[in-house]
Amino acid sequence: MINPFKSKRGLGRGLSSLIGDSDLKTSNDKISISSIVPNRNQPRKVFQKDLLDELTQSIKQRGVIQPLIVRKLDDQNNKFEIIAGERRWQASQSAGLHEVPVVIIEADNLKSLELAIIENVQRKDLNAIDEAESYKNLIENFGYDQEKVSNFIGKSRSHISNCLRLLSLPTKLIDMIRNEKISQGHAKILIGLDNAILIAEKIVKKKLSVRQTENLVRVLKNGYKKSFKSEDPNIISTANELSEKIGMRVFLKNKKNNSGTITVEYKETDQLDRLIKVIKNNY
């Protein structure tokens, strides 16, 4: 029989390597949905309704193709905790099923968490905050360090470190990342900024790209203090507004006779081409 938990490429370890291929026994046996409880260490906190609805319709038509992985709970009689497959369990309930196929394994709390993280990271749609909190759980409650997490997940040490740093952001920003209002790329730029929430709201309102956000933060950090010490505040404000609008640094120099220069700093030819095209189309 084909192993339904075979490891996908790109990860240090997959479900089958953690469970142990030689001991894994697949079964068509089913257990009652009511005897199953969610994983107390489930990495995924947000389950997108539209994706759950799609899975529900699929289960109605074809049933549950991939069994859930569960473990028997010692502290609850005849109850099984989900290790992998909570989305399938939720969708099965919505589809009106009373039983689902399962693979029952023996696993302590650490192994249960490891398997749950692997299954979710393999799917590549785990949001950055849920991923970071899973790594934090391994470190704080199971004696891992960042190097061990890196080796276990099969991702770089810098990736683990950058994920964990997201948890230092204000709660409002963490919720914005979890609900995919701003991306992980945006979030990394905001770490350590006093006005991070204000900038995040501007990102959402103006739909700024990561590069535009980088330029905006650079402008706000520098404040053009060196270049515009004696400039009119209105000139500085205009330069900042233009920088934010086009995603490139803009320098305005106004002389006493109200003549002056405007300088646009670009980093690659694509930016230059876009600027030239805008000018040609409007003048």
C-alpha positions in Angstrom: 0.0 0.0 0.0 1.2 3.5 -0.8 2.3 5.4 2.3 -0.1 8.4 2.5 2.3 10.2 4.8 5.4 10.0 2.6 7.7 13.0 3.1 7.6 15.8 0.5 10.8 17.3 -0.8 12.2 20.4 0.7 12.0 19.5 4.3 14.6 18.0 6.6 12.2 15.4 7.9 8.7 14.4 6.8 5.8 12.7 8.6 6.9 9.2 7.7 10.4 9.7 9.0 9.0 11.0 12.4 6.5 8.2 12.7 8.9 5.6 11.5 8.2 3.9 8.2 8.8 0.4 9.6 6.2 0.8 12.3 3.6 2.7 10.3 0.5 0.7 9.7 -2.2 2.2 7.5 -5.8 1.0 8.2 -9.2 1.5 6.7 -10.7 1.4 10.2 -12.9 4.3 11.1 -13.7 6.0 14.5 -16.5 8.2 15.5 -16.0 12.0 14.9 -17.3 12.7 18.4 -14.5 10.7 19.9 -11.9 13.0 18.3 -10.6 16.2 19.9 -8.4 19.0 18.4 -4.7 19.0 19.1 -3.9 21.2 22.1 -0.7 22.2 20.4 -2.2 22.8 16.9 0.1 25.2 15.1 -2.6 26.5 12.9 -4.9 29.0 14.6 -6.7 30.3 11.6 -8.6 28.0 9.2 -9.8 29.9 6.1 -13.5 29.4 5.6 -13.4 29.3 1.8 -10.8 26.6 1.8 -12.7 24.6 4.4 -15.9 24.9 2.3 -14.0 23.6 -0.7 -12.7 20.6 1.3 -16.2 20.0 2.7 -17.6 19.7 -0.9 -14.7 17.4 -1.9 -15.4 15.2 1.1 -19.1 15.1 0.3 -18.3 13.8 -3.2 -15.3 11.6 -2.6 -15.1 11.0 1.2 -11.9 11.5 3.3 -9.1 10.2 1.1 -6.2 10.7 3.5 -6.7 9.3 7.0 -6.2 11.5 10.1 -3.3 10.8 12.3 -4.4 10.6 16.0 -3.2 9.4 19.4 -5.2 8.0 22.2 -5.5 10.3 25.2 -4.6 8.8 28.6 -6.4 11.5 30.5 -9.7 11.2 28.6 -11.5 7.9 28.2 -12.0 6.7 24.6 -10.9 10.1 23.2 -8.3 10.6 20.5 -6.3 13.7 19.9 -5.6 14.9 16.3 -2.0 15.0 15.4 -2.4 15.8 11.7 -5.7 16.4 9.8 -7.7 19.0 11.8 -9.0 20.6 8.6 -10.2 17.2 7.4 -11.9 16.6 10.7 -13.7 20.0 10.6 -14.7 19.6 7.0 -16.0 16.0 7.7 -18.3 17.4 10.4 -19.6 20.0 8.0 -20.1 17.3 5.4 -22.3 15.4 7.9 -20.0 12.4 8.4 -20.2 10.4 11.6 -16.9 8.5 11.2 -13.5 9.2 9.6 -10.6 7.0 8.7 -7.6 7.3 11.1 -4.2 6.0 11.8 -3.6 5.6 15.5 0.0 6.0 16.7 1.7 6.3 20.1 3.1 9.7 20.6 4.1 11.9 23.5 3.5 15.7 23.6 6.7 16.5 21.8 6.3 14.0 19.0 2.7 15.2 18.6 3.8 18.8 18.2 6.6 17.8 15.8 4.2 15.9 13.6 1.7 18.7 13.6 4.3 21.3 12.7 5.7 19.1 9.9 2.3 18.5 8.4 1.4 22.2 8.4 4.8 23.5 7.2 4.7 21.0 4.3 1.5 22.5 3.1 3.3 25.9 2.8 0.2 27.9 3.7 0.8 28.2 7.4 0.9 31.9 8.3 4.1 33.3 9.6 2.8 34.0 13.1 1.4 30.4 13.6 4.7 29.1 12.3 6.7 31.3 14.7 4.6 30.3 17.7 5.2 26.6 16.9 8.9 27.2 16.9 8.6 29.1 20.2 6.7 26.3 21.7 9.4 23.8 20.8 12.1 26.1 22.3 10.3 27.1 25.5 8.5 23.9 26.4 10.6 21.1 24.8 14.2 22.2 25.2 14.9 23.0 21.5 17.2 25.8 20.5 17.1 27.6 17.1 19.8 25.4 15.6 17.9 22.2 16.5 14.6 23.7 15.2 16.4 24.6 12.0 17.8 21.0 11.5 14.4 19.5 12.4 12.3 21.7 10.0 14.9 21.7 7.3 15.0 25.5 7.0 17.8 27.9 7.6 18.7 29.2 11.0 18.1 32.8 9.7 14.6 31.8 8.7 13.8 30.5 12.2 15.3 33.6 13.8 13.3 35.9 11.5 10.1 34.1 12.2 10.6 34.3 16.0 11.4 38.0 15.7 7.9 38.6 14.4 6.5 37.8 17.8 8.2 40.9 19.2 5.7 43.1 17.2 2.7 44.7 18.9 -0.4 42.5 19.2 -2.3 44.4 16.6 0.4 43.8 14.0 0.6 40.1 14.9 -3.2 39.9 14.2 -2.7 41.7 10.9 -0.1 39.2 9.8 -2.2 36.2 11.0 -5.2 37.5 9.1 -2.9 38.2 6.0 -3.6 41.9 5.9 0.2 42.5 5.7 2.8 40.0 4.5 5.8 38.6 6.4 8.0 40.7 4.1 6.2 43.8 5.3 6.3 42.7 8.9 10.1 42.2 9.0 10.6 45.8 8.0 8.4 47.0 10.9 10.3 45.2 13.7 11.7 47.6 16.2 9.9 50.7 14.9 8.1 52.9 17.3 5.5 53.9 14.7 5.1 50.3 13.3 1.3 50.3 13.7 0.9 53.6 11.9 3.1 52.4 9.0 1.2 49.1 8.8 -2.1 50.9 8.5 -0.6 53.0 5.7 0.6 49.7 4.0 -3.0 48.4 4.0 -4.6 51.7 3.0 -2.3 52.4 0.1 -1.5 48.8 -0.8 2.2 49.4 -0.6 4.6 46.7 -1.9 7.4 45.5 0.3 9.9 47.7 -1.6 7.7 50.8 -1.3 7.5 50.1 2.4 11.2 49.8 2.7 11.6 53.2 1.0 8.9 54.8 3.2 10.6 53.5 6.4 14.0 54.7 5.1 12.5 58.2 4.5 10.8 58.3 7.9 14.0 57.1 9.6 16.3 59.6 7.9 13.7 62.4 7.9 16.0 64.0 5.3 17.5 65.8 8.3 20.9 66.1 6.7 19.8 67.1 3.3 17.0 69.4 4.3 18.0 71.0 7.6 17.0 74.5 6.5 14.3 73.5 4.1 10.7 74.5 4.4 8.6 71.8 6.2 6.2 71.9 3.2 9.1 71.0 0.9 10.1 68.1 3.1 6.5 66.9 3.3 6.1 67.0 -0.5 9.3 65.0 -1.0 8.1 62.4 1.5 4.7 62.2 -0.2 6.3 61.8 -3.6 8.7 59.1 -2.3 5.8 57.2 -0.8 3.8 57.5 -4.0 6.4 56.3 -6.5 8.3 53.9 -4.2 11.6 55.8 -4.9 13.5 58.4 -2.9 12.8 61.9 -4.0 14.9 65.0 -3.1 13.6 68.5 -3.5 15.9 71.5 -3.3 14.3 74.9 -3.4 16.4 78.1 -3.7 15.6 81.5 -2.3 14.3 82.7 -5.7 12.0 79.6 -5.8 14.0 77.9 -8.5 15.4 74.5 -7.7 15.9 70.8 -8.6 14.1 67.6 -8.1 16.1 64.4 -7.9 14.7 60.9 -8.0 16.9 58.0 -6.8 16.3 54.7 -8.5 18.0 51.3 -7.8 17.4 49.4 -11.0 16.5 50.1 -14.6 12.9 48.8 -14.2 12.3 51.7 -11.8 13.8 54.2 -14.3 11.8 52.8 -17.2 8.6 53.1 -15.2 9.4 56.7 -14.2 10.2 57.6 -17.8 7.0 56.0 -19.1 4.9 57.9 -16.6 6.5 61.2 -17.6 6.1 60.5 -21.3 2.5 59.6 -20.9 1.6 62.7 -19.0 3.7 65.4 -20.8 
